[in-house]
Amino acid sequence: MLTSIDVGHNQLDEEAALSIVRAVRPRDQMTSLGLASCKISPTGAAEIAEYVRGSAVLTVLDLQHNDLKAAAETALKAAAKGRAAPLALQV
């Protein structure tokens, strides 16, 4: 069972990164997800924030070097705060 994936800095675009999020979300087995430099926009970040909010096992999320704006970072941090398990969020 795959519990960790890091595809950061591999020239993936936002749609490819969000496809990964959509694929792993239903099973909620990912403990670590690396999506650095995947051209994720504030809209994509909002979808990832929903995943973060609903995940019981995700403990590490790397979103460094994306096109996030302050509002998207705030939404991600808010999603991380409302969780039972702590999340190491890198934005």
N, C-alpha and C positions, 0 to 999 in steps of 0.2 A: 504494500500500500504506500503510495507516494504521499509524504507529509510535508515536504519542503521542496521549493523550486525557486531558482533565481535566474531570471532571463534578462536581468538588467544589463545595459551597455551592449546589447546584441542587435541594435538597429531595428527593433520591433517598433511598430507604430501603436497608437492608442487602441485601434480595433483589435489587433492581435493580443495586446495586454488584457483588454476587457474580455476577450474570448476565453482567456485562461481563467479569469475571475468567475465568469459565468459557468465554466465547466467544473470548477472545484466547489463552488458555493453550495450546491444541493447536498453533497456528502459531508461537508464541514469537517474535513480531515487535515487540512493544511495548517501546520503550525508556523511555517515561515514562508513568506512570499516576497520575492525581490523583483520589483518592477522599475528600477532606476533607469532613467534616460529612455523611457518608452513613449515620449511625446504625449503624456497624459494631460488633458485639459481640465479645467474646472468641472465640466460636465461629466467627464469620465471619473474624476475624483469623487463626485457625488454618488455615482454608482458604487464605487469602491467603499465609500463611507457606509453605505447600506449593508454591504457585505461584512464590514468590520463590526457594525452594530449587532448583526445577527449571528456572528461566529462565536462559538463557545471555546474553540481551541486555538485560534490564531494568536500567536504571541509575538511575532516579528513581522513588520511590514516596512519595506524600503521603497519609498517613492521619491528619492532624491533625484535632482536634475531633470525634473519634469516641468511642464508649463503651468504649474499650479499658481493660483493667485491667493492672496491673503484670505479671502472668504472660503476657498476650497480647503486651505490648511486648517482654518478654524473649524469647518464642518468635520474634517477627519479627526481632529483632536477631540471634538465633542463626542464623536462616535466612539472613540477609544476610551474616553472617561466613563461612559455609561455601561461598561462591561464588567462582568464578574471577574474574569481573568485579566491581569495586566497585559498591556500591549506596548512593545518597544516600537514606536512609530518614528521613522526617519523621513522627514520631508524637506 
